Amino acid sequence: MGSVIAWGIIGPVIVKQGLAFGIDLDEAIPGYKSYMSMSTKDPINHASPRYWMLWPGVLVMLAYSFAEVAWSAPIFWRSIKGVYVNIRYTIRERRAAKAGTEFTDEKPIEQIDIYDPAPKEEQVPMWGWTLGLLASAVGTLVVGKLSL
């Protein structure tokens, strides 16, 4: 819907009003222009429709991202709380083992293993997916840098 509004309504209106300009593709054919260019010598006084649509589009993406993070805040909070509880439980368990006393606290619900129907030998090991994640992150950075 945003593309229809931007390129079907706003773009033609700002071109018609003389606020946005195109680039001549062929001088021999009058009116044969491209309005998709982002590079222009004077973006303030002679901007293309694409240039006009860039920042509102970025604003919409940022607003959506912040709304998504706010919507997911309870999930983030539960995850952070679960990690804290697990770390605290593990520290207390280790202190009791060092002191030679029996640790009788019940395991927190967040630390109880989740049932996985796949047998252990078919599950991806921790080192496999962490190295894969790291390799894909480094690969993404390299490709992003080299593609500029």
C-alpha positions as CSV (number, residue, x, y, z in Angstrom):
1,M,0.0,0.0,0.0
2,G,2.9,2.3,0.8
3,S,4.4,1.8,-2.7
4,V,1.0,2.5,-4.3
5,I,0.6,5.7,-2.4
6,A,4.3,6.8,-2.9
7,W,4.7,6.0,-6.6
8,G,1.2,6.0,-7.8
9,I,0.0,9.2,-6.1
10,I,2.7,11.3,-4.4
11,G,5.4,10.8,-7.1
12,P,3.2,12.0,-10.0
13,V,1.8,14.9,-8.0
14,I,5.2,16.3,-7.0
15,V,6.4,15.9,-10.6
16,K,3.3,17.7,-11.9
17,Q,3.7,20.5,-9.3
18,G,7.3,21.0,-10.4
19,L,8.8,19.9,-7.1
20,A,10.6,16.8,-8.4
21,F,12.5,16.4,-11.6
22,G,13.6,13.6,-13.9
23,I,16.8,13.0,-15.9
24,D,16.7,13.0,-19.7
25,L,17.5,9.6,-21.0
26,D,17.6,10.5,-24.7
27,E,17.8,14.1,-25.9
28,A,16.4,13.0,-29.3
29,I,13.1,11.9,-27.7
30,P,11.4,14.8,-25.9
31,G,9.9,13.8,-22.6
32,Y,11.8,10.5,-22.3
33,K,12.9,10.8,-18.7
34,S,13.8,8.7,-15.8
35,Y,12.5,9.6,-12.3
36,M,14.4,6.8,-10.5
37,S,17.7,8.5,-10.1
38,M,19.1,9.2,-6.6
39,S,22.3,11.0,-7.8
40,T,21.8,14.6,-8.7
41,K,24.0,17.6,-8.8
42,D,21.6,19.7,-6.8
43,P,19.4,17.5,-4.5
44,I,17.9,20.5,-2.6
45,N,16.6,22.5,-5.6
46,H,16.4,19.8,-8.2
47,A,15.5,16.5,-6.4
48,S,14.0,13.4,-8.0
49,P,10.8,11.7,-6.7
50,R,13.0,8.9,-5.4
51,Y,15.0,11.4,-3.3
52,W,11.7,12.8,-1.9
53,M,10.5,9.3,-0.9
54,L,13.8,8.2,0.7
55,W,13.5,9.8,4.2
56,P,9.8,9.2,4.8
57,G,10.5,5.6,4.0
58,V,13.4,5.4,6.4
59,L,11.2,7.1,9.1
60,V,8.4,4.5,8.6
61,M,11.0,1.7,8.9
62,L,12.4,3.1,12.1
63,A,9.0,3.7,13.6
64,Y,8.0,0.1,12.7
65,S,11.3,-1.2,14.3
66,F,10.8,0.7,17.5
67,A,7.1,-0.5,17.7
68,E,8.2,-4.1,17.1
69,V,10.8,-3.8,19.9
70,A,8.2,-2.3,22.3
71,W,5.7,-5.0,21.4
72,S,8.3,-7.7,22.1
73,A,9.5,-6.0,25.4
74,P,7.8,-8.6,27.6
75,I,9.6,-11.4,25.8
76,F,12.9,-9.7,26.1
77,W,12.3,-9.1,29.8
78,R,11.4,-12.7,30.5
79,S,14.5,-13.8,28.6
80,I,16.8,-11.5,30.6
81,K,15.1,-12.5,33.9
82,G,15.5,-16.2,33.0
83,V,19.3,-15.8,32.3
84,Y,19.7,-13.9,35.6
85,V,17.8,-16.6,37.5
86,N,19.9,-19.4,35.9
87,I,23.2,-17.6,36.6
88,R,22.2,-16.9,40.2
89,Y,21.2,-20.6,40.7
90,T,24.4,-21.9,39.1
91,I,26.6,-19.6,41.3
92,R,24.7,-20.7,44.5
93,E,25.1,-24.4,43.4
94,R,28.8,-24.0,42.9
95,R,29.3,-22.2,46.2
96,A,27.5,-25.0,48.0
97,A,29.7,-27.6,46.2
98,K,32.9,-25.7,47.2
99,A,31.8,-25.4,50.8
100,G,31.0,-29.1,50.8
101,T,27.3,-28.5,51.8
102,E,24.3,-30.0,50.2
103,F,22.4,-27.7,47.9
104,T,18.7,-28.4,48.2
105,D,17.1,-25.5,46.3
106,E,14.7,-26.6,43.6
107,K,15.9,-26.0,40.0
108,P,14.2,-22.9,38.6
109,I,11.6,-23.5,35.9
110,E,13.6,-21.5,33.4
111,Q,16.5,-23.9,33.7
112,I,14.5,-27.1,33.2
113,D,15.4,-28.7,29.9
114,I,12.8,-28.5,27.1
115,Y,11.8,-31.8,25.6
116,D,13.2,-32.3,22.1
117,P,11.9,-35.3,20.2
118,A,15.1,-35.6,18.1
119,P,17.7,-37.9,19.6
120,K,20.9,-36.3,20.9
121,E,23.0,-37.6,17.9
122,E,20.6,-35.9,15.4
123,Q,20.7,-32.5,17.2
124,V,23.0,-29.7,16.0
125,P,25.8,-29.4,18.6
126,M,26.3,-26.1,20.4
127,W,29.7,-25.6,18.7
128,G,28.1,-26.2,15.2
129,W,25.5,-23.5,15.3
130,T,27.7,-20.9,17.2
131,L,30.5,-21.3,14.7
132,G,28.0,-21.2,11.8
133,L,26.5,-18.0,13.2
134,L,29.9,-16.4,13.7
135,A,31.0,-17.4,10.1
136,S,27.8,-16.0,8.6
137,A,28.2,-12.7,10.5
138,V,31.8,-12.4,9.3
139,G,30.8,-13.4,5.8
140,T,28.1,-10.8,5.7
141,L,30.5,-8.1,6.9
142,V,33.1,-9.0,4.2
143,V,30.5,-9.1,1.4
144,G,29.0,-5.8,2.6
145,K,32.4,-4.2,2.6
146,L,33.5,-5.5,-0.7
147,S,30.2,-4.7,-2.5
148,L,30.7,-1.0,-1.9
